[in-house]
Amino acid sequence: MLKITHKKMLVLLYSIICFHAATSTAEESNLKRQQFQIGTHKLDAELALTSEERQRGLMFRESLAENKGMMFQFSHADYYCMWMKNTLIPLSIAFIDEQGKIINIEEMQANNEKTTCAKSKVRYALEMNTGWYSQRRIMAGEKVEGLPLAENKQ
């Protein structure tokens, strides 16, 4: 029979927590980041530039820091739709055209497979914590500064 002391259990638990934190941080830091501004509001976003990065998005994340988000860049302007499968946190999304103008902003529920779509052709989508845009009184028609993004890898 295996005997586990209290001290060994704490060391094991600490190791598991450190491993989880290291893998979560590594997952988030794999993507390039870029600064953006909407009016007077500054934000920092991970860039989802490839098909694989866009498909993964913010799936399996347990939280998103204040003023942090994810910017999706598509290869061309179109009527894109997003969903929240395997996304654990509720998000707000702004669909943005090629000139940086916000077309529409929508709220998306965690773990929901319902699609949320742009109301006209867009080239970008910016996901932030739920309510981020409304708390800052950011609305459709405002411009996102900092576009275009880093080179699109498709």
CNS distance restraints for C-alpha pairs under 8 A (distance, minus, plus):
assign (resid   4 and name CA) (resid   8 and name CA) 6.07 0.50 0.50
assign (resid   4 and name CA) (resid   9 and name CA) 6.47 0.50 0.50
assign (resid   5 and name CA) (resid   9 and name CA) 6.24 0.50 0.50
assign (resid   6 and name CA) (resid  10 and name CA) 6.29 0.50 0.50
assign (resid   7 and name CA) (resid  11 and name CA) 6.29 0.50 0.50
assign (resid   8 and name CA) (resid  12 and name CA) 6.11 0.50 0.50
assign (resid   9 and name CA) (resid  13 and name CA) 6.07 0.50 0.50
assign (resid  10 and name CA) (resid  14 and name CA) 5.99 0.50 0.50
assign (resid  11 and name CA) (resid  15 and name CA) 6.13 0.50 0.50
assign (resid  12 and name CA) (resid  16 and name CA) 6.30 0.50 0.50
assign (resid  13 and name CA) (resid  17 and name CA) 6.27 0.50 0.50
assign (resid  14 and name CA) (resid  18 and name CA) 6.14 0.50 0.50
assign (resid  15 and name CA) (resid  19 and name CA) 6.08 0.50 0.50
assign (resid  16 and name CA) (resid  20 and name CA) 6.17 0.50 0.50
assign (resid  17 and name CA) (resid  21 and name CA) 6.14 0.50 0.50
assign (resid  18 and name CA) (resid  22 and name CA) 6.03 0.50 0.50
assign (resid  19 and name CA) (resid  23 and name CA) 6.15 0.50 0.50
assign (resid  20 and name CA) (resid  24 and name CA) 6.05 0.50 0.50
assign (resid  21 and name CA) (resid  25 and name CA) 6.04 0.50 0.50
assign (resid  22 and name CA) (resid  26 and name CA) 6.01 0.50 0.50
assign (resid  23 and name CA) (resid  27 and name CA) 6.02 0.50 0.50
assign (resid  24 and name CA) (resid  28 and name CA) 6.35 0.50 0.50
assign (resid  25 and name CA) (resid  29 and name CA) 6.08 0.50 0.50
assign (resid  26 and name CA) (resid  30 and name CA) 6.20 0.50 0.50
assign (resid  28 and name CA) (resid  46 and name CA) 7.98 0.50 0.50
assign (resid  31 and name CA) (resid  46 and name CA) 5.86 0.50 0.50
assign (resid  31 and name CA) (resid  47 and name CA) 6.07 0.50 0.50
assign (resid  31 and name CA) (resid  48 and name CA) 7.18 0.50 0.50
assign (resid  32 and name CA) (resid  46 and name CA) 5.75 0.50 0.50
assign (resid  32 and name CA) (resid  47 and name CA) 5.51 0.50 0.50
assign (resid  33 and name CA) (resid  44 and name CA) 6.81 0.50 0.50
assign (resid  33 and name CA) (resid  45 and name CA) 5.45 0.50 0.50
assign (resid  33 and name CA) (resid  46 and name CA) 4.33 0.50 0.50
assign (resid  33 and name CA) (resid  47 and name CA) 5.64 0.50 0.50
assign (resid  34 and name CA) (resid  44 and name CA) 5.79 0.50 0.50
assign (resid  34 and name CA) (resid  45 and name CA) 5.53 0.50 0.50
assign (resid  34 and name CA) (resid  46 and name CA) 6.56 0.50 0.50
assign (resid  34 and name CA) (resid  47 and name CA) 7.08 0.50 0.50
assign (resid  34 and name CA) (resid 149 and name CA) 7.76 0.50 0.50
assign (resid  35 and name CA) (resid  42 and name CA) 7.18 0.50 0.50
assign (resid  35 and name CA) (resid  43 and name CA) 5.83 0.50 0.50
assign (resid  35 and name CA) (resid  44 and name CA) 4.59 0.50 0.50
assign (resid  35 and name CA) (resid  45 and name CA) 6.40 0.50 0.50
assign (resid  35 and name CA) (resid 146 and name CA) 6.75 0.50 0.50
assign (resid  36 and name CA) (resid  42 and name CA) 5.87 0.50 0.50
assign (resid  36 and name CA) (resid  43 and name CA) 5.39 0.50 0.50
assign (resid  36 and name CA) (resid  44 and name CA) 6.28 0.50 0.50
assign (resid  36 and name CA) (resid  45 and name CA) 7.49 0.50 0.50
assign (resid  36 and name CA) (resid 144 and name CA) 6.72 0.50 0.50
assign (resid  36 and name CA) (resid 145 and name CA) 5.58 0.50 0.50
assign (resid  36 and name CA) (resid 146 and name CA) 4.92 0.50 0.50
assign (resid  36 and name CA) (resid 147 and name CA) 7.76 0.50 0.50
assign (resid  37 and name CA) (resid  41 and name CA) 5.51 0.50 0.50
assign (resid  37 and name CA) (resid  42 and name CA) 4.41 0.50 0.50
assign (resid  37 and name CA) (resid  43 and name CA) 6.16 0.50 0.50
assign (resid  37 and name CA) (resid 144 and name CA) 5.80 0.50 0.50
assign (resid  37 and name CA) (resid 145 and name CA) 5.00 0.50 0.50
assign (resid  37 and name CA) (resid 146 and name CA) 6.72 0.50 0.50
assign (resid  38 and name CA) (resid  42 and name CA) 6.55 0.50 0.50
assign (resid  38 and name CA) (resid 138 and name CA) 7.66 0.50 0.50
assign (resid  38 and name CA) (resid 142 and name CA) 7.10 0.50 0.50
assign (resid  38 and name CA) (resid 143 and name CA) 6.08 0.50 0.50
assign (resid  38 and name CA) (resid 144 and name CA) 4.87 0.50 0.50
assign (resid  38 and name CA) (resid 145 and name CA) 6.19 0.50 0.50
assign (resid  39 and name CA) (resid 142 and name CA) 7.51 0.50 0.50
assign (resid  39 and name CA) (resid 143 and name CA) 7.36 0.50 0.50
assign (resid  39 and name CA) (resid 144 and name CA) 7.75 0.50 0.50
assign (resid  41 and name CA) (resid 136 and name CA) 7.80 0.50 0.50
assign (resid  42 and name CA) (resid  67 and name CA) 7.24 0.50 0.50
assign (resid  43 and name CA) (resid  67 and name CA) 4.84 0.50 0.50
assign (resid  43 and name CA) (resid  68 and name CA) 5.85 0.50 0.50
assign (resid  43 and name CA) (resid  69 and name CA) 7.47 0.50 0.50
assign (resid  44 and name CA) (resid  67 and name CA) 6.33 0.50 0.50
assign (resid  44 and name CA) (resid  68 and name CA) 4.95 0.50 0.50
assign (resid  44 and name CA) (resid  69 and name CA) 6.40 0.50 0.50
assign (resid  45 and name CA) (resid  68 and name CA) 5.46 0.50 0.50
assign (resid  45 and name CA) (resid  69 and name CA) 4.47 0.50 0.50
assign (resid  45 and name CA) (resid  70 and name CA) 4.71 0.50 0.50
assign (resid  45 and name CA) (resid  71 and name CA) 5.86 0.50 0.50
assign (resid  46 and name CA) (resid  68 and name CA) 7.91 0.50 0.50
assign (resid  46 and name CA) (resid  69 and name CA) 6.31 0.50 0.50
assign (resid  46 and name CA) (resid  70 and name CA) 4.66 0.50 0.50
assign (resid  46 and name CA) (resid  71 and name CA) 6.10 0.50 0.50
assign (resid  47 and name CA) (resid  70 and name CA) 5.90 0.50 0.50
assign (resid  47 and name CA) (resid  71 and name CA) 5.03 0.50 0.50
assign (resid  47 and name CA) (resid  72 and name CA) 6.15 0.50 0.50
assign (resid  47 and name CA) (resid  73 and name CA) 7.55 0.50 0.50
assign (resid  47 and name CA) (resid 149 and name CA) 7.96 0.50 0.50
assign (resid  48 and name CA) (resid  53 and name CA) 4.86 0.50 0.50
assign (resid  48 and name CA) (resid  54 and name CA) 5.07 0.50 0.50
assign (resid  48 and name CA) (resid  57 and name CA) 6.86 0.50 0.50
assign (resid  48 and name CA) (resid  70 and name CA) 6.89 0.50 0.50
assign (resid  48 and name CA) (resid  71 and name CA) 6.00 0.50 0.50
assign (resid  48 and name CA) (resid  72 and name CA) 4.73 0.50 0.50
assign (resid  48 and name CA) (resid  73 and name CA) 6.36 0.50 0.50
assign (resid  49 and name CA) (resid  53 and name CA) 6.26 0.50 0.50
assign (resid  49 and name CA) (resid  54 and name CA) 6.60 0.50 0.50
assign (resid  49 and name CA) (resid  72 and name CA) 6.27 0.50 0.50
assign (resid  49 and name CA) (resid  73 and name CA) 5.39 0.50 0.50
assign (resid  49 and name CA) (resid  74 and name CA) 7.11 0.50 0.50
assign (resid  49 and name CA) (resid 152 and name CA) 5.51 0.50 0.50
assign (resid  49 and name CA) (resid 153 and name CA) 6.06 0.50 0.50
assign (resid  49 and name CA) (resid 154 and name CA) 6.33 0.50 0.50
assign (resid  50 and name CA) (resid  54 and name CA) 6.15 0.50 0.50
assign (resid  50 and name CA) (resid 152 and name CA) 7.06 0.50 0.50
assign (resid  50 and name CA) (resid 153 and name CA) 5.51 0.50 0.50
assign (resid  50 and name CA) (resid 154 and name CA) 4.42 0.50 0.50
assign (resid  51 and name CA) (resid  55 and name CA) 6.12 0.50 0.50
assign (resid  51 and name CA) (resid 154 and name CA) 5.99 0.50 0.50
assign (resid  52 and name CA) (resid  56 and name CA) 6.24 0.50 0.50
assign (resid  53 and name CA) (resid  57 and name CA) 5.96 0.50 0.50
assign (resid  54 and name CA) (resid  72 and name CA) 6.28 0.50 0.50
assign (resid  57 and name CA) (resid  70 and name CA) 7.41 0.50 0.50
assign (resid  58 and name CA) (resid  70 and name CA) 7.47 0.50 0.50
assign (resid  58 and name CA) (resid  87 and name CA) 6.13 0.50 0.50
assign (resid  59 and name CA) (resid  84 and name CA) 7.69 0.50 0.50
assign (resid  59 and name CA) (resid  85 and name CA) 7.31 0.50 0.50
assign (resid  59 and name CA) (resid  86 and name CA) 5.19 0.50 0.50
assign (resid  59 and name CA) (resid  87 and name CA) 4.22 0.50 0.50
assign (resid  59 and name CA) (resid  88 and name CA) 6.84 0.50 0.50
assign (resid  60 and name CA) (resid  86 and name CA) 5.88 0.50 0.50
assign (resid  60 and name CA) (resid  87 and name CA) 5.46 0.50 0.50
assign (resid  60 and name CA) (resid  88 and name CA) 5.86 0.50 0.50
assign (resid  61 and name CA) (resid  87 and name CA) 6.76 0.50 0.50
assign (resid  61 and name CA) (resid  88 and name CA) 6.16 0.50 0.50
assign (resid  61 and name CA) (resid  89 and name CA) 7.21 0.50 0.50
assign (resid  62 and name CA) (resid  88 and name CA) 5.89 0.50 0.50
assign (resid  62 and name CA) (resid  89 and name CA) 6.39 0.50 0.50
assign (resid  63 and name CA) (resid  88 and name CA) 7.94 0.50 0.50
assign (resid  63 and name CA) (resid  89 and name CA) 6.42 0.50 0.50
assign (resid  64 and name CA) (resid  68 and name CA) 6.42 0.50 0.50
assign (resid  64 and name CA) (resid  69 and name CA) 7.03 0.50 0.50
assign (resid  64 and name CA) (resid  89 and name CA) 7.95 0.50 0.50
assign (resid  64 and name CA) (resid 128 and name CA) 7.82 0.50 0.50
assign (resid  64 and name CA) (resid 129 and name CA) 6.57 0.50 0.50
assign (resid  65 and name CA) (resid  69 and name CA) 7.94 0.50 0.50
assign (resid  66 and name CA) (resid 129 and name CA) 7.55 0.50 0.50
assign (resid  67 and name CA) (resid 128 and name CA) 7.49 0.50 0.50
assign (resid  68 and name CA) (resid 128 and name CA) 6.64 0.50 0.50
assign (resid  68 and name CA) (resid 129 and name CA) 7.96 0.50 0.50
assign (resid  69 and name CA) (resid 126 and name CA) 6.94 0.50 0.50
assign (resid  69 and name CA) (resid 127 and name CA) 5.48 0.50 0.50
assign (resid  69 and name CA) (resid 128 and name CA) 4.63 0.50 0.50
assign (resid  69 and name CA) (resid 129 and name CA) 7.27 0.50 0.50
assign (resid  70 and name CA) (resid 126 and name CA) 5.72 0.50 0.50
assign (resid  70 and name CA) (resid 127 and name CA) 5.22 0.50 0.50
assign (resid  70 and name CA) (resid 128 and name CA) 6.85 0.50 0.50
assign (resid  71 and name CA) (resid 124 and name CA) 6.88 0.50 0.50
assign (resid  71 and name CA) (resid 125 and name CA) 5.78 0.50 0.50
assign (resid  71 and name CA) (resid 126 and name CA) 4.45 0.50 0.50
assign (resid  71 and name CA) (resid 127 and name CA) 6.45 0.50 0.50
assign (resid  72 and name CA) (resid 124 and name CA) 5.41 0.50 0.50
assign (resid  72 and name CA) (resid 125 and name CA) 5.04 0.50 0.50
assign (resid  72 and name CA) (resid 126 and name CA) 6.24 0.50 0.50
assign (resid  73 and name CA) (resid 123 and name CA) 6.09 0.50 0.50
assign (resid  73 and name CA) (resid 124 and name CA) 4.72 0.50 0.50
assign (resid  73 and name CA) (resid 125 and name CA) 6.84 0.50 0.50
assign (resid  73 and name CA) (resid 149 and name CA) 7.52 0.50 0.50
assign (resid  73 and name CA) (resid 152 and name CA) 7.45 0.50 0.50
assign (resid  74 and name CA) (resid 123 and name CA) 5.36 0.50 0.50
assign (resid  74 and name CA) (resid 124 and name CA) 6.16 0.50 0.50
assign (resid  74 and name CA) (resid 154 and name CA) 8.00 0.50 0.50
assign (resid  75 and name CA) (resid 123 and name CA) 7.27 0.50 0.50
assign (resid  75 and name CA) (resid 152 and name CA) 7.29 0.50 0.50
assign (resid  75 and name CA) (resid 154 and name CA) 6.75 0.50 0.50
assign (resid  76 and name CA) (resid 122 and name CA) 7.98 0.50 0.50
assign (resid  76 and name CA) (resid 123 and name CA) 5.85 0.50 0.50
assign (resid  77 and name CA) (resid  97 and name CA) 7.16 0.50 0.50
assign (resid  77 and name CA) (resid  98 and name CA) 6.93 0.50 0.50
assign (resid  77 and name CA) (resid 121 and name CA) 5.32 0.50 0.50
assign (resid  77 and name CA) (resid 122 and name CA) 4.73 0.50 0.50
assign (resid  77 and name CA) (resid 123 and name CA) 4.36 0.50 0.50
assign (resid  78 and name CA) (resid 120 and name CA) 7.38 0.50 0.50
assign (resid  78 and name CA) (resid 121 and name CA) 4.22 0.50 0.50
assign (resid  78 and name CA) (resid 122 and name CA) 5.40 0.50 0.50
assign (resid  78 and name CA) (resid 123 and name CA) 6.75 0.50 0.50
assign (resid  79 and name CA) (resid 117 and name CA) 6.88 0.50 0.50
assign (resid  79 and name CA) (resid 118 and name CA) 5.54 0.50 0.50
assign (resid  79 and name CA) (resid 119 and name CA) 7.01 0.50 0.50
assign (resid  79 and name CA) (resid 120 and name CA) 5.78 0.50 0.50
assign (resid  79 and name CA) (resid 121 and name CA) 4.69 0.50 0.50
assign (resid  79 and name CA) (resid 122 and name CA) 6.31 0.50 0.50
assign (resid  80 and name CA) (resid 117 and name CA) 5.76 0.50 0.50
assign (resid  80 and name CA) (resid 118 and name CA) 5.73 0.50 0.50
assign (resid  80 and name CA) (resid 121 and name CA) 7.40 0.50 0.50
assign (resid  80 and name CA) (resid 122 and name CA) 7.01 0.50 0.50
assign (resid  81 and name CA) (resid 115 and name CA) 5.87 0.50 0.50
assign (resid  81 and name CA) (resid 116 and name CA) 5.27 0.50 0.50
assign (resid  81 and name CA) (resid 117 and name CA) 3.95 0.50 0.50
assign (resid  81 and name CA) (resid 118 and name CA) 6.28 0.50 0.50
assign (resid  82 and name CA) (resid 115 and name CA) 5.40 0.50 0.50
assign (resid  82 and name CA) (resid 116 and name CA) 5.24 0.50 0.50
assign (resid  82 and name CA) (resid 117 and name CA) 6.31 0.50 0.50
assign (resid  83 and name CA) (resid 108 and name CA) 7.78 0.50 0.50
assign (resid  83 and name CA) (resid 112 and name CA) 6.71 0.50 0.50
assign (resid  83 and name CA) (resid 113 and name CA) 5.39 0.50 0.50
assign (resid  83 and name CA) (resid 114 and name CA) 5.88 0.50 0.50
assign (resid  83 and name CA) (resid 115 and name CA) 4.74 0.50 0.50
assign (resid  83 and name CA) (resid 116 and name CA) 6.20 0.50 0.50
assign (resid  84 and name CA) (resid 108 and name CA) 7.07 0.50 0.50
assign (resid  84 and name CA) (resid 109 and name CA) 6.98 0.50 0.50
assign (resid  84 and name CA) (resid 110 and name CA) 5.92 0.50 0.50
assign (resid  84 and name CA) (resid 111 and name CA) 5.25 0.50 0.50
assign (resid  84 and name CA) (resid 112 and name CA) 4.92 0.50 0.50
assign (resid  84 and name CA) (resid 113 and name CA) 5.60 0.50 0.50
assign (resid  84 and name CA) (resid 114 and name CA) 7.43 0.50 0.50
assign (resid  84 and name CA) (resid 115 and name CA) 7.90 0.50 0.50
assign (resid  85 and name CA) (resid 110 and name CA) 7.64 0.50 0.50
assign (resid  85 and name CA) (resid 111 and name CA) 4.92 0.50 0.50
assign (resid  85 and name CA) (resid 112 and name CA) 5.50 0.50 0.50
assign (resid  85 and name CA) (resid 113 and name CA) 5.19 0.50 0.50
assign (resid  86 and name CA) (resid 110 and name CA) 7.74 0.50 0.50
assign (resid  86 and name CA) (resid 111 and name CA) 5.27 0.50 0.50
assign (resid  86 and name CA) (resid 112 and name CA) 7.92 0.50 0.50
assign (resid  87 and name CA) (resid 110 and name CA) 5.54 0.50 0.50
assign (resid  87 and name CA) (resid 111 and name CA) 5.25 0.50 0.50
assign (resid  87 and name CA) (resid 112 and name CA) 7.91 0.50 0.50
assign (resid  88 and name CA) (resid 110 and name CA) 5.14 0.50 0.50
assign (resid  88 and name CA) (resid 111 and name CA) 5.93 0.50 0.50
assign (resid  89 and name CA) (resid 109 and name CA) 7.50 0.50 0.50
assign (resid  89 and name CA) (resid 110 and name CA) 5.02 0.50 0.50
assign (resid  89 and name CA) (resid 111 and name CA) 7.85 0.50 0.50
assign (resid  89 and name CA) (resid 129 and name CA) 7.76 0.50 0.50
assign (resid  90 and name CA) (resid 107 and name CA) 7.66 0.50 0.50
assign (resid  90 and name CA) (resid 108 and name CA) 5.79 0.50 0.50
assign (resid  90 and name CA) (resid 109 and name CA) 4.72 0.50 0.50
assign (resid  90 and name CA) (resid 110 and name CA) 4.49 0.50 0.50
assign (resid  90 and name CA) (resid 129 and name CA) 6.63 0.50 0.50
assign (resid  90 and name CA) (resid 130 and name CA) 5.44 0.50 0.50
assign (resid  91 and name CA) (resid 107 and name CA) 6.06 0.50 0.50
assign (resid  91 and name CA) (resid 108 and name CA) 5.26 0.50 0.50
assign (resid  91 and name CA) (resid 109 and name CA) 6.70 0.50 0.50
assign (resid  91 and name CA) (resid 110 and name CA) 7.38 0.50 0.50
assign (resid  91 and name CA) (resid 127 and name CA) 6.26 0.50 0.50
assign (resid  91 and name CA) (resid 128 and name CA) 5.61 0.50 0.50
assign (resid  91 and name CA) (resid 129 and name CA) 4.68 0.50 0.50
assign (resid  91 and name CA) (resid 130 and name CA) 4.09 0.50 0.50
assign (resid  91 and name CA) (resid 131 and name CA) 7.54 0.50 0.50
assign (resid  92 and name CA) (resid 105 and name CA) 6.94 0.50 0.50
assign (resid  92 and name CA) (resid 106 and name CA) 5.67 0.50 0.50
assign (resid  92 and name CA) (resid 107 and name CA) 4.46 0.50 0.50
assign (resid  92 and name CA) (resid 108 and name CA) 5.95 0.50 0.50
assign (resid  92 and name CA) (resid 127 and name CA) 5.67 0.50 0.50
assign (resid  92 and name CA) (resid 128 and name CA) 5.30 0.50 0.50
assign (resid  92 and name CA) (resid 129 and name CA) 5.82 0.50 0.50
assign (resid  92 and name CA) (resid 130 and name CA) 4.54 0.50 0.50
assign (resid  92 and name CA) (resid 131 and name CA) 6.15 0.50 0.50
assign (resid  92 and name CA) (resid 132 and name CA) 6.73 0.50 0.50
assign (resid  92 and name CA) (resid 133 and name CA) 7.21 0.50 0.50
assign (resid  93 and name CA) (resid 105 and name CA) 5.49 0.50 0.50
assign (resid  93 and name CA) (resid 106 and name CA) 5.33 0.50 0.50
assign (resid  93 and name CA) (resid 107 and name CA) 6.40 0.50 0.50
assign (resid  93 and name CA) (resid 108 and name CA) 7.43 0.50 0.50
assign (resid  93 and name CA) (resid 125 and name CA) 6.55 0.50 0.50
assign (resid  93 and name CA) (resid 126 and name CA) 5.46 0.50 0.50
assign (resid  93 and name CA) (resid 127 and name CA) 4.43 0.50 0.50
assign (resid  93 and name CA) (resid 128 and name CA) 6.36 0.50 0.50
assign (resid  94 and name CA) (resid 102 and name CA) 6.23 0.50 0.50
assign (resid  94 and name CA) (resid 103 and name CA) 7.27 0.50 0.50
assign (resid  94 and name CA) (resid 104 and name CA) 5.81 0.50 0.50
assign (resid  94 and name CA) (resid 105 and name CA) 4.33 0.50 0.50
assign (resid  94 and name CA) (resid 106 and name CA) 6.61 0.50 0.50
assign (resid  94 and name CA) (resid 125 and name CA) 5.55 0.50 0.50
assign (resid  94 and name CA) (resid 126 and name CA) 5.14 0.50 0.50
assign (resid  94 and name CA) (resid 127 and name CA) 6.60 0.50 0.50
assign (resid  95 and name CA) (resid 102 and name CA) 5.77 0.50 0.50
assign (resid  95 and name CA) (resid 103 and name CA) 5.54 0.50 0.50
assign (resid  95 and name CA) (resid 104 and name CA) 5.52 0.50 0.50
assign (resid  95 and name CA) (resid 105 and name CA) 6.39 0.50 0.50
assign (resid  95 and name CA) (resid 118 and name CA) 5.73 0.50 0.50
assign (resid  95 and name CA) (resid 122 and name CA) 6.26 0.50 0.50
assign (resid  95 and name CA) (resid 123 and name CA) 7.89 0.50 0.50
assign (resid  95 and name CA) (resid 124 and name CA) 6.02 0.50 0.50
assign (resid  95 and name CA) (resid 125 and name CA) 4.50 0.50 0.50
assign (resid  95 and name CA) (resid 126 and name CA) 6.60 0.50 0.50
assign (resid  96 and name CA) (resid 100 and name CA) 5.64 0.50 0.50
assign (resid  96 and name CA) (resid 101 and name CA) 5.42 0.50 0.50
assign (resid  96 and name CA) (resid 102 and name CA) 4.38 0.50 0.50
assign (resid  96 and name CA) (resid 103 and name CA) 5.52 0.50 0.50
assign (resid  96 and name CA) (resid 104 and name CA) 7.56 0.50 0.50
assign (resid  96 and name CA) (resid 122 and name CA) 5.30 0.50 0.50
assign (resid  96 and name CA) (resid 123 and name CA) 6.22 0.50 0.50
assign (resid  96 and name CA) (resid 124 and name CA) 4.96 0.50 0.50
assign (resid  96 and name CA) (resid 125 and name CA) 5.79 0.50 0.50
assign (resid  96 and name CA) (resid 126 and name CA) 7.67 0.50 0.50
assign (resid  96 and name CA) (resid 144 and name CA) 7.89 0.50 0.50
assign (resid  97 and name CA) (resid 101 and name CA) 5.46 0.50 0.50
assign (resid  97 and name CA) (resid 102 and name CA) 6.54 0.50 0.50
assign (resid  97 and name CA) (resid 103 and name CA) 6.65 0.50 0.50
assign (resid  97 and name CA) (resid 121 and name CA) 6.57 0.50 0.50
assign (resid  97 and name CA) (resid 122 and name CA) 4.05 0.50 0.50
assign (resid  97 and name CA) (resid 123 and name CA) 5.19 0.50 0.50
assign (resid  97 and name CA) (resid 124 and name CA) 6.40 0.50 0.50
assign (resid  98 and name CA) (resid 122 and name CA) 6.37 0.50 0.50
assign (resid  98 and name CA) (resid 123 and name CA) 5.35 0.50 0.50
assign (resid  98 and name CA) (resid 124 and name CA) 7.40 0.50 0.50
assign (resid 100 and name CA) (resid 143 and name CA) 5.28 0.50 0.50
assign (resid 100 and name CA) (resid 144 and name CA) 5.03 0.50 0.50
assign (resid 100 and name CA) (resid 145 and name CA) 6.89 0.50 0.50
assign (resid 100 and name CA) (resid 147 and name CA) 6.59 0.50 0.50
assign (resid 101 and name CA) (resid 140 and name CA) 7.54 0.50 0.50
assign (resid 101 and name CA) (resid 141 and name CA) 5.62 0.50 0.50
assign (resid 101 and name CA) (resid 142 and name CA) 5.64 0.50 0.50
assign (resid 101 and name CA) (resid 143 and name CA) 4.43 0.50 0.50
assign (resid 101 and name CA) (resid 144 and name CA) 6.33 0.50 0.50
assign (resid 102 and name CA) (resid 139 and name CA) 7.41 0.50 0.50
assign (resid 102 and name CA) (resid 140 and name CA) 4.89 0.50 0.50
assign (resid 102 and name CA) (resid 141 and name CA) 5.18 0.50 0.50
assign (resid 102 and name CA) (resid 142 and name CA) 5.60 0.50 0.50
assign (resid 102 and name CA) (resid 143 and name CA) 6.08 0.50 0.50
assign (resid 102 and name CA) (resid 144 and name CA) 7.16 0.50 0.50
assign (resid 103 and name CA) (resid 118 and name CA) 7.18 0.50 0.50
assign (resid 103 and name CA) (resid 119 and name CA) 6.80 0.50 0.50
assign (resid 103 and name CA) (resid 120 and name CA) 7.01 0.50 0.50
assign (resid 103 and name CA) (resid 122 and name CA) 7.63 0.50 0.50
assign (resid 103 and name CA) (resid 140 and name CA) 5.25 0.50 0.50
assign (resid 103 and name CA) (resid 141 and name CA) 6.19 0.50 0.50
assign (resid 104 and name CA) (resid 118 and name CA) 6.55 0.50 0.50
assign (resid 104 and name CA) (resid 119 and name CA) 6.57 0.50 0.50
assign (resid 104 and name CA) (resid 139 and name CA) 7.65 0.50 0.50
assign (resid 104 and name CA) (resid 140 and name CA) 5.14 0.50 0.50
assign (resid 105 and name CA) (resid 133 and name CA) 7.81 0.50 0.50
assign (resid 105 and name CA) (resid 139 and name CA) 7.15 0.50 0.50
assign (resid 105 and name CA) (resid 140 and name CA) 6.58 0.50 0.50
assign (resid 106 and name CA) (resid 116 and name CA) 7.31 0.50 0.50
assign (resid 107 and name CA) (resid 130 and name CA) 6.44 0.50 0.50
assign (resid 107 and name CA) (resid 131 and name CA) 7.47 0.50 0.50
assign (resid 108 and name CA) (resid 112 and name CA) 7.71 0.50 0.50
assign (resid 108 and name CA) (resid 116 and name CA) 7.41 0.50 0.50
assign (resid 108 and name CA) (resid 130 and name CA) 7.51 0.50 0.50
assign (resid 118 and name CA) (resid 122 and name CA) 6.85 0.50 0.50
assign (resid 128 and name CA) (resid 132 and name CA) 6.20 0.50 0.50
assign (resid 128 and name CA) (resid 133 and name CA) 7.98 0.50 0.50
assign (resid 131 and name CA) (resid 135 and name CA) 5.86 0.50 0.50
assign (resid 132 and name CA) (resid 136 and name CA) 6.55 0.50 0.50
assign (resid 133 and name CA) (resid 137 and name CA) 6.06 0.50 0.50
assign (resid 133 and name CA) (resid 138 and name CA) 4.98 0.50 0.50
assign (resid 133 and name CA) (resid 139 and name CA) 7.17 0.50 0.50
assign (resid 134 and name CA) (resid 138 and name CA) 5.95 0.50 0.50
assign (resid 134 and name CA) (resid 139 and name CA) 7.51 0.50 0.50
assign (resid 138 and name CA) (resid 142 and name CA) 7.04 0.50 0.50
